[in-house]
Structures are given as C-alpha cells and as structure tokens.
Amino acid sequence: MSVRKDRSPTTRTLPHIGSQRALDRRHFLRGAGGVFLGLPMLEAMVPAFQSRALAAASTGSSPKRFFAACAGLGFHAPYLFPEKEGLDYQQTPYLSKLQDHRDKFTIFSGLSHPQQSGINGHASSMTWLTSAKRPGLAGFRNTISLDQQIAQHVGTQTRYPYLALTSGGSSLAWTSNGVAIPGESSPSRLFKAMFTNGTEREIEAEVERYQTGRSILDTVLGEAKKLGNSLGQRDRDKLDEYLTSVRELEHRLQQSEGWATRPKPSTQATEPKDIQDKHDTISKQRLMYEMATLALQSDSTRAITYAINGFNHAPSNIPGVNTDWHNLSHHGRDEAKINELKLIEEAEFTAFNEFLTRLDSIEENGATLLDRTSVLFGSNLGNASSHNWRNLPIIVAGGGYRHQGYVAHDADDNTPLANLFVQLAQRMGVPTEEFGSSTAASIRGLG
C-alpha cells in the first residue's frame, strides 16, 4: 500500500522563451497554493487504494490481475536453475519447494535489463520493474514501473489502483515521472484500509479532499493554458505532457470520489497482527502474501508489487541460521555460508509456494485465482555475491499461460527482461508493443 503525504517534489524550472529568463514556478501555479506543480505531487492526491469493481461484481466476469515480488538479495543459482530445459527438467532444491505447482509456472534464465551497473551493487533493485539504465548514477532518472503502467489502464476499476508493498525499505513502484512510491510494510494497516469502513464524518472528509483536489486542478489547468501561449515549442511540448498527466489525474479523482461513498467488501478473515520480531523475515513474508491474496480475492486492486528486502541480521526462527543475511549473500563460494544461505532461501520458496497454493485454492467462475493472476517472482541480482545483475532468476506463475517448465535464454547474450513485461502488460489489457528497454513484444517460452 502506498499512502503518500504531501511533499515538495524536485521540479525543473521551465525556461520562459519569450523573455529568455527562468519562469518562476509560483507564477505557473498561481491560485493553486504553489504545491501541486510536479506530476508526482499530483498523483499523491489520489489515495493508494480504491475497492471491489462494480462492473465485475454486476456482470460476474473475472478480471485479470498482476502480482510481482522481487527478492533483493537474490537466490543461489546452482540451487535454483535446472541443468536441462523443458517440462521434464530435473528438480532442484529450490524448485522442489514449488513441486505442487510444477505445471503452473515457468522458470527463466538468461534474462536481464541492459546497463544496470549503478551507484552501488544493489542499485538495480530500483529498476527491476522499470528497466531504466545506470541506476543512481549521474543523470539517472527512473521511468514508470510495470505495475504503474498497468494501474493507469485498469486502476479506476477498483478502489485502489495499486498496492506497493514492502518488507521494509523502498518499494518496487515508480511513477511516470520516475519518482519512487513509498511502500506499505504493515499488514494490519493494509487490512484496515481494505475492509474497515470509515465513519460518516470520515467519508465526508474524504469526498471533500477529492473535491478540493479537483478544484485545484481546474485552477492549474487554467493557468497553464494562459502560460502556453508565451512558451517556445520545446516548452510547449513539455507542458502538453504535464497537462496530459493532469487530465489523467482529474479522471482518477472523479473515479475515487465515487468509491469513497461505497461500502468496502466484507471478509471472514480476522484482522492480522503485525509481526513484532523485526528479524522474523519469513513470517513477515507469509503474512504479506496472505494480505495480497485477500486484496486480489476481494478485487480491492488488480496490481500489486512486493519488495522483499534483505537485511543485515540473521533471520530468526530458521534453525541453523546464525549469520546475517546480507553477509551470507556475499558468500564468496564459502560452503559454510552457502549452506546457511540455502536454509533462508528454501524458507522463502516455501512461503512463496504457500502463496501460490492459496491463490490456486480460490475458485472464481470456473477457474482459480492463480489462473487469473500473472505472478512474477524473482530478483534484480543474478549473482548477489558479486552483485551481478545479469542472468536473473525469473519465475512466471499462473496467469492462464501454457507453462513450459524451464526455459533457458542465452546466459551470455541475455534477452531483455522488458520483453516479458510487454507480454504481462498486454495480458492486463494495456495496448502496448513496447516497454522500457524491450526489443520485442514477447519472449520465448511464455505462450
């Protein structure tokens, strides 16, 4: 979940061609309070969540969903990738944890984004769902993440356009202007947002916030129209991009105002209690997967991301693990460290398997929730020990695809991971033939 507070975004001053001097942005937003210039700020006026889509409820149709989870410390490749391609691949230690769903997922190797060397060894986590190059280095500006492109297309159909979840730290979600979206790490807050109705006064206040936001947009659009006549062509192009974003937001605000007065879905699930042991990493993952399942099942949203961030401590409640996780990921081929790391990563795959089982147990109009949900699971690091961002571990589960077991793309000349993103976006109904660094609209092995 992302609940963004008002904050001052970093914005660039638009050059005023007519006078050959910088234009004061307060002039541009005159009458709007001087706070809603940047698109990221404007997007922050929309709550991170919306509820069950009325169209789907009334027609009995089953919408498609998208879920993506990235493990920031990677997975030890020899325990993950099989030696042989195809449906009859020999089981590996990690894939054995997913044996119950062998016919409902495909594991890929030989995929990556180009030019992911960044400001530090873990910088590629910022671009796992965007594919922007050179993360964090001079001149870097991130681009829209896959979930946000999907949310732009289907987000108005649910109470919450997207959920940006995290086990702690940053999320995977980035706006169309390349601004990081804060992540939600509290399952209890997430549960309340999805299923607890506000008081009458709270609902009135929420509607009032939407109406105020729309009035501000009216003022901004009026001022921008006046300003456009005095700008040069390049600045008019930039302004057109800005106005397009404002109009999109205006439409989303209109949708959100309607959701504010509609009851939230009911659930028989009990409100969860957040895990108090900050080192109990696996229990936190399990609980967040449960919340994600409830969100998809209740059609509270159709686009979810989950950043599984590793930490500089030993995960608790995993027998045999006594060394901090980050240290273990940099094992340098030390067998003792690899053995401990294996215990952590096997526990992660067990938790992920439970998530797939839960989705596959929920029937929905002749199919399961897993069949309706494209699940993307993997990491931004192919070899965490050396911070290598090539040959990434990528699993696609569910989604109604014809899964093909293990598909090995070229380990040296990797296929762009963004090619897969195009397919995932298209399945969600996004009319696109490209995304980020894609070179094609599909990848071998996903039909």
N, C-alpha and C positions, 0 to 999 in steps of 0.2 A: 504494500500500500504506500502511496506517496501523498502526504499531506504537506503541501508546501506553504510556508508562511511568506508574507510579503518581504522581499529583499531587493536590494538595488542591484540589478544586473549590470554586467560590464557591457557598455554600448559604445559604438564608434560614432563620433560626430560626423554628420553628413555635410560635405562641403557645399557651400552656397555659391553656385557658379556665377550667379548674377552679380554678386558683389566681390567675388574672389576672396572671401574670408569665411572662417568657420561659422556655421549656423548654431546658435545656442539651442540646445535640445529643449529648454524650457519654453522657447517660442513655439517649437513644434507641438508641444503638448499643452499649450496654454488653455486653461479652463479644465484640464483633466487632472490637476493635482500634481503634475510633474513626476508621477511614479509609474506610469503604465506604458512606457515607450517600447522597451525591448519585448520581442515576442515571448521569450521565456517568462517574463513577468506576466504577460497577458495570459499565457497558458496556466499560470499559477492561480488565476482566478477561478479556474474550473477545479472542483474537488477531484481527488484522485479516484473516487468511486462513483458509480451510478447503480440499479437492481435488476430484477428479472425483466427480460424484454417482453413487452406486452404482445408484440406481434407473434413471437414464438409461442407464447402461452396460449394465445387465442387460436392459432392455426394448428397447434400440435406438431409443428415442424421441429426438427432437431438441428440446432445451429452447430457450426464447426467452431472449434476452439484451438488456442495455441498456448503452449507452455514451454518455457526454456529455462534450464538450470545450468549454471557454469561453476565448476569446482576450481577455484583459483589456484590451488596448489597441484593441480594435475593428477594423473594416475600413472603408476609404474607400467610402462608399455609392455614389457615382457609378460606381465600377468594379465594383460587385457587383450591384446591383439592375437588372433589365431595365426597359425602358420599357413593355412590353406583357405583360399577364397571359397565362397559358395554356401549353400544351405547346409551342407554336411561337414562344416568346419568342426575341428576337434575342440572340445571345451577348454576354456582357460579358467584360472582361479576366479577372476572377477566375473566373467560371463556366466560361470556356473551359478552365481547368485541370482541370475535372471532366467534360469532354465525354464521356469514355469511359463515364460512368455516368449520362448525362443522363436515362435512363428509370428510374433507381433512386433519385432524390432529388427533393424538393420544396423550393423556397426560398420563405420567407415574409417579407413586410414588414408593418408596421402592427401588430406585437405588442409588448407590454411589460408589466411589473408596475406597479401604481399606487404613487404616493408613494415614489419611490426616491431623492429628494434626501437626502443623508446627511451624515456628518461630514466627508467630503471628496469630490472628484469621482470617485474610484474605489471608493467605499464600496459601490456597487451590486453589485460582484463578490461580496460576502458573501451576497447574497440572490438570485443568479441562479437557483439551484435550490431556493429556499425561498419566495420572493415576499413575505417579511416586509417591512413598511413602515418607512421612515425609518431606514435602516441606520446604526448607530453613534451616533445622536442620543440625547438624554436619554430614558430609559425604554425604549430599544430592547432587545428580546430576540429573538433569531433563533428560527426554527422549524425543524422537520425538513426536510431536503433530500430531493428526489425519490428519489435513489439509496438513501437510508436507509430510506425507506418501502418501496421495492421489496425491499431486503435483509431487512427484517423479515418479509416474506412468503415469500421464496424462499431466504434466506441459509443456512438449515440444510441445504439440499440439496447444498451444495458445501463444500469445505474452507474457503474464505474467503468470508464473507458479502458482502464488497465489496472493491474496491480504490480507494483515494483517492490518485491520482497527481498530481504537480505538476512543473512545470519549474523550480520554485524558489519559495519563499514558501508562502502558505496554499493549502489545498485547497478544493474546492467543497462538501465534505461537512460536514453538521451533524447532531448527534444530535437525538433527540426532545425534549430539554431545551434545544435551541438552543446547544449547546456545539460549538466548532469541532473537527473531527477533523484531526489532523496529516496531512500528505501525504508520500508517498514520492517522492523525486526520483532515486533510484539504480536504474537498470535492472539492474545486477549483483546488488544485494541482492534485488530483486524476483524475478529468475531463480532465485536460490538458494532463496528461500522457496517457490517453486512446484515446483521439480524436484529439489532436493537433499535426500535423506533424512538424518535425524539419526542419531547413534549410538544404540545400545540404551539407554545411560545418559541421553542427551538426551531420548529418547522417554519414559522412565520419569519424568524430572523434569517433562516437560510434562503428563503424566497427573496427577502429584501436584499440580501447580499448579491443574488443573481441580478435583480433588477437594477441595483446600483452599478454593477459591473457593466450592464448593457448601456446605461446612460453615459458612463464614462467612454465606452467605445463610440457612441454616437458623436460625442464631442471630439474625440481623437480623429475620427473619420472626416468630420467637417474641417478641422484644422489642417489635416493632411491634404485635403482637396485644394484648399487655398494655397498651400505651400507648393504643390506640384507645378503650378504654372511658372514658378521662378527658378526651377532647377534645370540643370543640364540633362542630357539624355541618360548618362550612366546613373545619375542620382535618381532620375525618374524610374529607371528600371529597378533600382533598389527599393524605392518607395512602393512600386507596384507589388513587389514581393511581400513587403511589410503589410500592405493593405489586404492582400490575399489572405495572409495569416490572420489578420484582424477579422475578416469576414467569416473565415472558418470558425474562429473562436466565438463570434457572435451567434453562429448557428448552434454551437455546442452549448452555449449559455441558455439559449432558448429551450434546448432539449433538457438541460439539467434542471431548469426551473420547474418543468413538469414532473420530473422524477421526485423532487423534494416533497411533494404532497401525496405521493403514492406509498402505500404501506410496503415495508420491506418483507421479503419472504420469511416464512417460518421454518424452523428446523427442530428436529428432535435431539440434535446434538447438544451437549452441555457446554457451557462456556469454558474454554480451556484456561488453565493457569500457566503463566509463563514459567519456563524452566529457570529456577533460581541459581543453579550451579552454572556459572558462566563458562566453565570448562567442559560441560556435558554436551559436546558438539553434536553427537549423533541423536540424542533425544530432542535437541532443538530442530534438527533436520526432520525428524519424524513428525513432530508437531506442526511444522510449517507445511509439510506435504499434506497433512490432514486438512489444514485450513485452505490450501489451494484446491483440494478436492471439493470441499464444501462450496467454494467460490464458483467453481465450474459447474457443479451439480445444480446449484441454485440459479445459475445464469446471472450471477451478480456481475460477472465480467467474462470476456472471451479472450483476453490476452494477459498472460501472467509471466513475469520473469522472476527468477530466484538466484541471487548471488550467494554461492556457498563459499564464504571467505575462510581461509585457513588462518591459524593464529600461532603466536609464539609461546605456546604452552602445550603440555601433554593433555590430550583429551581424557576426561575422566570416564570411568565405567567401561573401559575397554581393557580387559585383563591382558597383561603382558606389555602394555604401552606405558613407558615411563619417561620418554624423551619428548621434547617439544616438537610439535607437528612440523613447523617450518624447517627446523633443523633436520628432521628426518627426510623431508622432501629434497634436501640438498645432501643426499646420501653419499655421493662420490663413489658409488659402487661398493660401499661398505655393507657387507652381508648382514651384520647385526642390525644396522639401521634399516635396511630394506625389509628385514623380517618384521620389525615393529611397524614400519610404514604399511606393509601388507595388511596388518590387522586393522588399521584405521580405514584403509580403502575398501577392504572387504565389508566392513561395517557400513560404509557409505553406499556400496552397491546393494547391500541387504535392505537398507532404508529405502533406496530408490525402487527396489523390487516390490516392497510393500506398497509404495505409491502406485505402481502400475497395477498391482493386484486390486487395490481399492478402486481405481478407475474402471478396471475390467469387470468388477462385480456389480456395477451400477447399470441397470438396463434402461434404455431410452429409445422408445419407438422402434423396437426390433433390432437394436444394436447396443453396444456398450458405450459408456462414456469414453473409454480408451479408444474405441473405433472413431469417435467423433473428435478426438483431441490429438493434434500433432504435438508430440512430446520430443523436444530437442534437449539432449543431455550430453555434456562433455566438458572441455576445458580450453582455456586460451593458451595452455602450455603443452607441447608435445613431450618435452623432457624438462620437468621442473628443476632437476638437479643442475642443469646447465642453462636454465631459463630459455630453452629453445622453443620458439613459437611455431615451428614447422611440424608437419605430420601429426596434426591434432587428433585426439581421441573424440570421436563424434558418434553418438547413437541417436537414431530417429526411431521412435516407438509409436505405435498406434496410428491414428490418422486415416485408417482405411487404406493404407498403401499395400502394394504387393511386396512384402518384405523378402529380402534375398540373402539373409544370413550375414555373411562377411563380404564386404566389397573393398578391395584394396586398390586405391588410386596410386599413382606413381609417388613413391616416398621421396624421390629427389626433385622431380618437377611436379610440385603439388598442384592439384586442381583448386581453383578459387573456392573457398567455403561459401562465398557470397552467391555462387551459382545455386547452391542448395537453398539459400534464403529466398531466391526468386520463386522457386517451387513452393516453398512454405507460404509465402505471401499470396501467390496465386490461388492456393488451396483455400485461403481465407477470403477469397473473392477480390483481392486487390488487383486492379487491372494494370499490371506492370510487366515489362520484359527485362528489367534490369534492377539491380540493387547494389549500391556501393561499388566495389571493385569487381563485380561479376563480369564474366566474359561470355556467358551463355545463360539460357533461361532454365537450365536443369543440370543435374549431374547423373553420371552413370550409376545405376544401382538403386534408384528410387522411382518406382513406377506406380 
